[in-house]
Every structure is written in structure tokens, then in C-alpha cells.
Amino acid sequence: MKQISSMIHWRSDPGAIIVGDVLYVFGGGSLFKPKNSCEKYDMKTDLWEKISPMNMEWFGPSVCLVN
């Protein structure tokens, strides 16, 4: 199993979804404090990038793709 680079912000219980070759991670928390930060991981380049935050902080948000 290949190890990938670490996320920008450590978090537990995030929402996540894969679209194509990109993993999107939303919210979650650290030390019992919810987060609104979001980031994406490009599987081809093995790089994480910050993306726009959510309007609210959430532990374990549900995520879906509407196409």
C-alpha cells in the first residue's frame, strides 16, 4: 500500500467524496472543536490544496455528488 502525503489540517470525522482523481474533504474536527475548513487531494500529483471553507463548522458532514 502506498502512503500518500498528509492533509494540510489534521481532522477526525470529516465528510469526504472522490470525484475523478480528486478526493475532497470537508469539516470534521480536532480536539472536540468542529472545523469549517476544506481541502482537496489530487491523486495524480499527491498534493493537498486548501479550498473554500464551509459557512458553518461541522463534525461528520454528509456529502453527495449531484450530476
C-alpha positions in Angstrom: 0.0 0.0 0.0 1.4 3.4 -1.0 1.5 6.1 1.7 0.1 9.5 0.5 1.1 13.0 1.7 -0.5 14.3 4.9 -3.5 16.6 4.8 -3.0 20.3 5.4 -5.2 20.2 8.6 -5.5 17.1 10.8 -9.1 16.2 11.4 -11.3 13.5 12.6 -14.8 12.6 11.3 -14.7 14.7 8.1 -17.1 14.3 5.1 -15.3 13.1 2.0 -16.0 12.3 -1.6 -14.0 11.2 -4.6 -14.7 12.9 -8.0 -12.5 11.6 -10.8 -8.9 11.6 -9.4 -9.6 14.1 -6.7 -10.5 13.5 -3.0 -12.5 16.3 -1.4 -12.5 16.5 2.5 -14.9 18.7 4.4 -15.2 19.8 8.0 -14.6 17.3 10.8 -12.9 18.3 13.9 -9.9 18.3 16.2 -9.8 18.2 20.0 -13.6 18.3 20.2 -13.8 21.5 18.1 -15.6 21.3 14.7 -13.9 22.7 11.6 -15.3 24.5 8.6 -12.1 24.1 6.6 -12.0 22.1 3.4 -9.2 20.7 1.2 -8.7 18.5 -1.9 -6.2 15.9 -2.7 -5.0 15.3 -6.3 -4.2 11.6 -6.6 -2.1 12.1 -9.7 0.2 14.7 -8.1 0.0 13.6 -4.4 -0.7 17.2 -3.4 -3.3 18.7 -1.0 -4.7 22.1 -1.6 -7.0 24.3 0.6 -10.4 25.1 -0.9 -13.1 27.5 0.2 -14.4 26.8 3.7 -17.9 25.9 4.6 -20.2 28.6 6.1 -20.5 26.6 9.3 -18.3 24.2 11.3 -19.4 20.5 11.1 -18.4 17.2 12.6 -19.1 14.4 10.2 -20.9 16.2 7.4 -22.7 14.1 4.8 -21.5 14.6 1.3 -23.0 13.7 -2.1 -22.4 14.4 -5.8 -25.3 15.6 -7.9 -24.5 15.4 -11.6 
